[in-house]
Amino acid sequence: MVLVPKKDETGLRRYGKWTGNLKGHQEDIRRCIAEVPSFPAPLFTQCSRNRGYGPEGEFCKQHAKKATAGAY
């Protein structure tokens, strides 16, 4: 399953939202849109791989396989 946050009012996604940082981090449009766990904290962040695969070319090669398998 691939986690992808919803777009906000600016048309971009936000990653890493939590009680201490309600705004999170704005999407980097050069990187994969999948949300991946960051360690050691139990937070989620944007995948660090480059885009170019999957639906609309918004995923990295690894997450595109999961997204096209119906988990998106």
Secondary structure, DSSP 8 states (H G I E B T S, - for coil): --B---B-TTSSBEES-BTTBSS-EE--TTB---EEEETTTTEEEE--SB--BSGGG-B-HHHHHHIIIII-
